[in-house]
Amino acid sequence: MRKICVFLMLFGILLSFDVQSHADSNYKAFEDLNVESGKLLSDYTTSEYNQYYKKVNRRKFFGWRVYAVNEDLECNYVTETIFSYYNDGYTPFKYHYKVAEESTSKVSLSATGSIGIKSTSTSTKFKNNLDGSLKLSTDYTSSSKKTESYELEIQVDPGTQVDLYIYGEGKITNGVASYYAFWFRTQKGGYEVFLVTTQYTRLEKKRI
């Protein structure tokens, strides 16, 4: 019995060592991302982390303790500017542009601390079934694939600028979590789930 207890103590000590890491998903590479209220996981301060971790410190035999800081934050974003043409001359000119783009997933994940993310060719999930403990809606667990191809004939008038960019809106849920095994904490960190609710290509003309 004593050997078993010693083994469990060593098991807990080894697994509770928090390796600071940061797994980013593609939404972190967006050209612009605006959240209407609340904070992104990357904006949490050390003092905020310490405050939130108190919510998940109570030990359990097995499983996750989760504290959601922000749920379904509404956001808008620009993934990238495809092109930007301006005309500072005196006569209009035209551009012919062919666009082909593919969107493969509407759900992206990010994590800090020792919370892990696993990716396959068809899905991306948190390790140790954190997804299930978060109790997210079915929207957050599905993925989509869409391919678009189209051609544009664009006239750029004198004194104007024409921008073509990918615009979208989404929802963000984030917080902190701790995973316990045999009452020992083996993982601790922040989690974030980003959901695309709508995305499309926007053409904008403005005066310069």
Disulfide bonds with the S-S distance in Angstrom:
none
